[in-house]
Amino acid sequence: MKKWSLYLIITVLSLPLISAVAVGVGGWELSIPTGSSTSNLRVREGSPFKIAIFADLHFGEDTWTDWGPRQDLNSVNVMSTVLDSETPDFVVYLGDVVTADNIPIQNASLFWDKAISPTRDRGIPWSTLFGNHDDASFVWPLDWFSSSGIPPVRCPASDDGCAFRGTTRVELIQEEIKSSNGRLSHSMIGPKELWPSVSNYVLLVESSDHSKPPVALLYFLDSGGGSYPEVISNAQVEWFKTKSNTLNPDLRIPELIFWHIPSKAYKKVAPRLWIRKPCVGSINKEKVAAQEAENGMMKVLENRSSVKAVFVGHNHGLDWCCPYKDKLWLCFARHTGYGGYGNWPRGSRILEITEMPFRIKSWIRMEDGSVHSAVNLTYD
């Protein structure tokens, strides 16, 4: 077998420089930083690699009412049902984990931590990326200025108390990694030159057989919103091109892409009314709310035969997958949280990666335990 060489450099730029150690994986040499919160994922021998996607949880809404905390508890129940039914190997939190513009305390990490708790408590590794609500500035409710006045708000016993300033993207990831003790969180602070876009990084899914090449590369990108425009920048596009060409120059490793806000390409493939083949899904209740601009990301993806699918959230009333130019699939997740708009039943998109022969299947697991919208995301 021909040996390949690959160098994967993972850096957390908000922290001091970390020394790296080389790890051999079937002829692939990986440089992983010691002390990093991230290590490689691995397929279990004889089993597919399963990913559960939790999208648009919107924790922390209206915490000064009975309704808000009850919604968060309902969201925990949805995630618990999915995790116990599917027993995934990995979980992706696909943005809008919290509704920061509705959280009156400085440390939104308190609600971020609650959202992650069902996964962490089961010892399942996860990663997160940002949506448009996660670091948004607090929006004062208009009725607080009426005769009812500002309601009693539970503030942390600290000097900041209710600071109403929100928590930055970097702070959220730093607290997440800290709370996982460097064990289960695979989230990373991306290259500083891409800031204010923060959640840009790549994870490797290794084969169960150490002599074989990796099974997949998982790319996470920050699609903006909240503290800055809803866009994947040209700088991110160039970062992805450089990173993917370095890690996967001959396109032999399948690649999956995750971000929160759909690109304008989703509008081009969106079903007109009913979801018909080749699209697969169960709800098509609103128009695609796309990013503000397209800076070439989709052109790069469609020219990489290794890219199999893109997964987004943001639109709570959409859960379909549609092929894009017969080259890759564009998929929505399923609205998981009871926070946010819409009363459609909650659930989670599941991905299942089979190593030999390589296949990616997907379906939606609902809160009531039912399963629907199964689709094969692999072009033969």
C-alpha positions as CSV (number, residue, x, y, z in Angstrom):
1,M,0.0,0.0,0.0
2,K,1.3,3.4,-0.8
3,K,2.0,5.5,2.3
4,W,0.6,9.0,2.4
5,S,2.0,11.8,4.5
6,L,-0.3,14.4,6.0
7,Y,0.4,17.1,8.5
8,L,-2.6,18.4,10.5
9,I,-1.7,21.4,12.5
10,I,-4.3,22.4,15.1
11,T,-3.8,25.6,17.0
12,V,-5.9,27.4,19.5
13,L,-4.8,31.0,18.9
14,S,-6.3,32.6,22.0
15,L,-4.1,30.5,24.3
16,P,-0.3,30.4,24.7
17,L,1.7,28.4,22.1
18,I,1.3,24.6,22.7
19,S,3.9,22.1,21.8
20,A,2.9,19.4,19.3
21,V,3.4,15.7,19.1
22,A,3.4,13.5,16.0
23,V,1.0,10.6,15.9
24,G,1.1,8.0,13.1
25,V,-2.2,6.8,11.6
26,G,-1.7,4.2,8.9
27,G,1.1,6.1,7.2
28,W,-0.5,9.4,8.0
29,E,1.6,11.6,10.3
30,L,-0.6,14.0,12.3
31,S,0.7,16.8,14.4
32,I,-1.7,17.2,17.4
33,P,-1.0,19.9,20.0
34,T,-0.4,18.5,23.5
35,G,-2.8,19.9,26.0
36,S,-5.3,20.7,23.3
37,S,-9.0,20.1,24.0
38,T,-9.3,18.3,20.7
39,S,-8.2,14.8,19.6
40,N,-9.1,12.7,16.6
41,L,-12.4,10.8,16.3
42,R,-12.3,7.2,15.4
43,V,-14.8,4.7,13.9
44,R,-15.5,1.7,16.2
45,E,-14.5,-1.6,14.6
46,G,-17.5,-3.2,12.9
47,S,-19.7,-0.2,13.4
48,P,-20.7,2.9,11.4
49,F,-19.8,6.3,12.7
50,K,-23.0,8.1,13.8
51,I,-23.4,11.8,14.2
52,A,-26.5,13.6,15.8
53,I,-27.0,17.2,14.8
54,F,-28.7,19.5,17.3
55,A,-29.8,22.8,15.6
56,D,-31.3,26.0,16.9
57,L,-31.8,25.1,20.6
58,H,-32.1,28.8,21.6
59,F,-31.5,28.3,25.3
60,G,-31.9,31.2,27.7
61,E,-35.1,32.9,26.4
62,D,-37.3,34.8,28.8
63,T,-35.5,33.5,31.9
64,W,-37.5,35.9,34.0
65,T,-40.8,34.0,33.2
66,D,-42.0,30.4,33.9
67,W,-42.1,29.9,30.1
68,G,-38.4,30.3,29.4
69,P,-36.9,27.7,31.8
70,R,-39.7,25.3,30.8
71,Q,-38.7,25.6,27.1
72,D,-35.1,24.8,28.0
73,L,-36.2,21.7,29.9
74,N,-38.3,20.6,26.9
75,S,-35.2,21.0,24.7
76,V,-33.2,18.8,27.1
77,N,-35.9,16.2,26.8
78,V,-35.7,16.2,23.0
79,M,-31.9,15.8,23.0
80,S,-32.1,13.1,25.7
81,T,-34.6,11.1,23.6
82,V,-32.4,11.4,20.5
83,L,-29.2,10.4,22.3
84,D,-30.8,7.4,24.0
85,S,-32.4,6.2,20.9
86,E,-29.5,6.7,18.5
87,T,-26.5,6.4,20.8
88,P,-24.3,8.5,18.4
89,D,-20.6,8.6,18.4
90,F,-20.5,12.3,18.1
91,V,-22.8,15.4,18.4
92,V,-22.7,18.6,16.4
93,Y,-24.3,21.7,17.9
94,L,-25.1,23.6,14.7
95,G,-25.5,27.1,15.9
96,D,-28.0,29.2,17.8
97,V,-27.2,27.2,20.9
98,V,-28.4,30.2,23.0
99,T,-30.5,33.3,22.3
100,A,-28.0,35.8,23.6
101,D,-30.1,38.8,22.6
102,N,-32.7,37.6,25.2
103,I,-30.2,36.8,28.0
104,P,-29.8,39.7,30.5
105,I,-26.7,38.4,32.2
106,Q,-23.1,38.8,31.1
107,N,-22.1,35.1,31.1
108,A,-24.3,33.4,28.5
109,S,-22.0,30.4,29.0
110,L,-24.3,29.4,31.9
111,F,-27.0,28.6,29.3
112,W,-24.5,27.3,26.7
113,D,-23.4,24.7,29.4
114,K,-27.1,23.7,30.0
115,A,-27.6,23.1,26.3
116,I,-24.5,20.8,26.1
117,S,-25.2,18.9,29.4
118,P,-27.3,16.0,27.9
119,T,-24.4,15.1,25.6
120,R,-21.7,15.7,28.2
121,D,-23.5,13.7,30.9
122,R,-23.6,10.7,28.6
123,G,-19.9,10.9,27.9
124,I,-20.4,11.6,24.2
125,P,-17.9,13.9,22.4
126,W,-19.2,17.0,20.6
127,S,-18.3,20.2,18.7
128,T,-20.1,23.5,18.4
129,L,-20.3,26.3,15.9
130,F,-21.9,29.7,16.0
131,G,-25.2,31.0,14.7
132,N,-26.6,34.5,14.5
133,H,-28.0,34.6,18.0
134,D,-25.1,33.1,20.0
135,D,-23.3,36.4,20.7
136,A,-26.0,38.9,19.8
137,S,-26.3,42.0,22.1
138,F,-29.2,42.0,24.6
139,V,-32.4,43.5,23.2
140,W,-34.4,45.2,25.8
141,P,-38.1,44.0,25.8
142,L,-40.4,46.9,25.1
143,D,-42.9,45.9,27.7
144,W,-40.2,46.4,30.4
145,F,-40.7,50.1,29.8
146,S,-44.5,49.9,30.3
147,S,-46.4,50.1,33.6
148,S,-45.4,46.6,34.5
149,G,-41.7,47.7,34.6
150,I,-38.6,45.6,34.6
151,P,-39.3,42.2,36.1
152,P,-37.2,40.6,38.8
153,V,-34.2,39.2,37.0
154,R,-32.0,36.5,38.6
155,C,-28.5,37.8,38.3
156,P,-25.3,36.0,39.3
157,A,-23.8,37.0,42.6
158,S,-20.8,38.9,41.0
159,D,-19.6,42.4,40.4
160,D,-21.0,42.3,36.9
161,G,-24.4,40.9,37.8
162,C,-26.8,41.6,35.0
163,A,-24.4,43.4,32.6
164,F,-26.7,43.1,29.5
165,R,-23.6,43.0,27.3
166,G,-23.6,39.4,26.1
167,T,-20.7,37.0,25.8
168,T,-18.3,37.0,22.9
169,R,-17.7,34.0,20.6
170,V,-14.2,33.5,22.0
171,E,-15.4,33.5,25.6
172,L,-18.2,31.0,24.8
173,I,-15.7,28.5,23.3
174,Q,-13.1,29.1,26.0
175,E,-15.7,28.3,28.7
176,E,-17.0,25.3,26.9
177,I,-13.5,23.8,26.5
178,K,-12.8,24.6,30.2
179,S,-16.0,22.9,31.4
180,S,-15.2,19.7,29.5
181,N,-11.8,19.4,31.2
182,G,-10.2,19.1,27.7
183,R,-11.9,15.7,27.2
184,L,-15.2,15.7,25.3
185,S,-15.4,19.1,23.6
186,H,-13.8,19.1,20.1
187,S,-14.7,22.7,19.5
188,M,-11.8,25.1,18.6
189,I,-11.1,28.8,18.3
190,G,-10.2,29.2,14.7
191,P,-7.3,31.3,13.2
192,K,-7.2,34.8,14.5
193,E,-6.8,36.3,11.0
194,L,-10.4,35.1,10.3
195,W,-11.9,37.0,13.3
196,P,-14.6,38.1,14.0
197,S,-15.5,34.7,12.5
198,V,-14.4,32.3,15.2
199,S,-15.7,28.7,14.8
200,N,-13.5,27.7,11.8
201,Y,-11.7,24.3,12.2
202,V,-11.5,20.8,10.9
203,L,-11.8,17.4,12.6
204,L,-10.5,14.1,11.3
205,V,-12.5,10.8,11.6
206,E,-10.0,8.0,11.7
207,S,-10.5,4.4,10.5
208,S,-10.9,1.6,13.0
209,D,-8.0,0.0,11.1
210,H,-4.8,2.0,11.9
211,S,-3.3,0.9,8.6
212,K,-6.0,2.6,6.5
213,P,-6.4,6.3,5.6
214,P,-9.0,8.5,7.4
215,V,-12.7,7.9,6.8
216,A,-13.8,11.6,6.6
217,L,-12.9,15.2,7.2
218,L,-15.4,17.4,9.1
219,Y,-15.2,21.1,8.4
220,F,-16.8,23.7,10.6
221,L,-17.3,27.3,9.4
222,D,-18.7,30.3,11.1
223,S,-21.4,31.8,8.9
224,G,-21.6,35.0,11.0
225,G,-24.5,37.0,12.3
226,G,-25.1,38.4,15.8
227,S,-22.1,40.7,16.3
228,Y,-21.2,41.0,12.6
229,P,-22.8,40.4,9.2
230,E,-24.3,37.0,8.2
231,V,-21.7,35.9,5.7
232,I,-18.8,33.5,5.0
233,S,-16.0,35.9,4.1
234,N,-13.5,35.7,1.3
235,A,-10.8,35.1,3.9
236,Q,-12.7,32.0,5.1
237,V,-13.0,30.8,1.6
238,E,-9.2,31.1,1.1
239,W,-8.6,29.4,4.5
240,F,-10.8,26.5,3.4
241,K,-9.0,26.2,0.1
242,T,-5.6,26.1,1.7
243,K,-6.6,23.8,4.5
244,S,-8.5,21.3,2.3
245,N,-5.8,21.3,-0.4
246,T,-3.2,20.6,2.3
247,L,-5.2,17.9,4.1
248,N,-6.8,16.2,1.1
249,P,-4.8,17.2,-2.0
250,D,-5.9,14.2,-4.1
251,L,-9.6,14.4,-2.9
252,R,-9.5,10.8,-1.7
253,I,-11.0,11.6,1.8
254,P,-14.7,12.3,1.9
255,E,-15.5,15.7,3.3
256,L,-18.6,17.0,5.2
257,I,-19.2,20.7,5.8
258,F,-21.2,22.3,8.7
259,W,-22.2,25.9,9.1
260,H,-25.4,27.6,10.5
261,I,-26.9,30.0,7.9
262,P,-27.7,28.6,4.5
263,S,-25.8,29.9,1.5
264,K,-27.7,31.4,-1.5
265,A,-27.3,28.1,-3.3
266,Y,-30.0,26.6,-1.0
267,K,-32.5,29.0,-2.6
268,K,-31.6,27.5,-6.0
269,V,-32.5,23.9,-5.0
270,A,-35.4,24.7,-2.6
271,P,-38.6,22.8,-3.4
272,R,-41.3,25.1,-4.7
273,L,-44.1,23.9,-2.6
274,W,-44.2,20.1,-1.9
275,I,-41.0,18.2,-1.3
276,R,-40.5,15.9,-4.3
277,K,-37.7,13.7,-5.5
278,P,-34.8,14.0,-5.7
279,C,-35.2,16.1,-2.6
280,V,-36.0,14.3,0.6
281,G,-37.7,15.8,3.7
282,S,-40.9,16.4,5.6
283,I,-41.4,20.1,6.1
284,N,-41.0,23.0,3.7
285,K,-42.9,25.7,5.6
286,E,-40.8,28.8,4.8
287,K,-38.5,30.5,2.4
288,V,-34.7,30.0,2.7
289,A,-33.2,32.8,4.8
290,A,-29.8,32.9,3.2
291,Q,-26.5,34.6,4.0
292,E,-26.2,38.2,3.0
293,A,-23.6,37.6,0.3
294,E,-21.9,34.7,-1.6
295,N,-18.1,35.1,-1.7
296,G,-17.3,32.0,-3.6
297,M,-17.6,29.2,-1.0
298,M,-20.1,27.2,-3.0
299,K,-18.0,27.4,-6.2
300,V,-15.0,25.9,-4.2
301,L,-17.2,23.1,-2.8
302,E,-18.8,22.1,-6.1
303,N,-15.3,21.8,-7.6
304,R,-14.2,19.3,-4.9
305,S,-15.5,15.8,-5.7
306,S,-14.6,14.9,-2.1
307,V,-17.3,17.1,-0.7
308,K,-20.4,15.1,-0.1
309,A,-22.8,17.4,1.7
310,V,-23.3,20.7,3.5
311,F,-25.5,20.8,6.7
312,V,-27.1,24.0,8.0
313,G,-29.8,25.1,10.5
314,H,-31.3,28.6,10.9
315,N,-34.6,28.0,9.1
316,H,-36.8,26.2,11.7
317,G,-39.5,25.3,9.2
318,L,-37.2,23.4,6.8
319,D,-35.7,19.9,7.1
320,W,-35.0,18.8,3.5
321,C,-32.0,17.6,1.7
322,C,-31.6,18.4,-2.0
323,P,-28.9,17.6,-4.5
324,Y,-26.8,20.5,-5.9
325,K,-25.7,20.3,-9.5
326,D,-25.5,16.5,-9.1
327,K,-22.3,16.9,-7.2
328,L,-23.2,17.2,-3.5
329,W,-26.2,17.5,-1.2
330,L,-27.5,20.6,0.6
331,C,-29.2,19.6,3.8
332,F,-31.1,21.4,6.6
333,A,-30.9,19.9,10.0
334,R,-34.2,19.7,12.1
335,H,-35.2,22.3,14.6
336,T,-34.3,20.6,17.9
337,G,-35.0,23.3,20.5
338,Y,-38.2,24.6,22.0
339,G,-36.7,28.0,21.9
340,G,-36.9,30.2,18.8
341,Y,-39.9,30.6,16.5
342,G,-42.2,27.9,15.2
343,N,-44.2,25.0,16.7
344,W,-43.2,22.3,14.3
345,P,-42.4,19.0,16.1
346,R,-38.8,18.8,17.2
347,G,-36.1,16.4,16.2
348,S,-32.5,15.8,15.0
349,R,-30.9,15.0,11.8
350,I,-28.7,11.9,12.1
351,L,-25.7,11.0,9.9
352,E,-24.3,7.5,9.6
353,I,-20.9,7.0,7.9
354,T,-20.1,3.5,6.9
355,E,-16.4,2.9,6.2
356,M,-16.5,-0.2,3.9
357,P,-18.0,0.3,1.4
358,F,-18.1,4.1,2.0
359,R,-21.6,5.3,2.5
360,I,-23.3,8.3,4.1
361,K,-26.9,7.9,5.1
362,S,-29.1,10.3,6.9
363,W,-32.5,10.4,8.6
364,I,-34.5,12.5,11.1
365,R,-35.2,11.2,14.6
366,M,-38.2,12.9,16.2
367,E,-38.9,13.7,19.8
368,D,-41.7,11.1,19.8
369,G,-39.2,8.4,18.7
370,S,-40.3,8.2,15.1
371,V,-37.9,8.2,12.2
372,H,-38.4,9.6,8.7
373,S,-36.8,11.2,5.6
374,A,-34.1,8.6,5.1
375,V,-31.7,9.5,2.3
376,N,-28.4,8.2,0.8
377,L,-26.0,11.1,0.5
378,T,-23.4,9.2,-1.4
379,Y,-23.2,9.5,-5.2
380,D,-22.1,6.2,-6.7
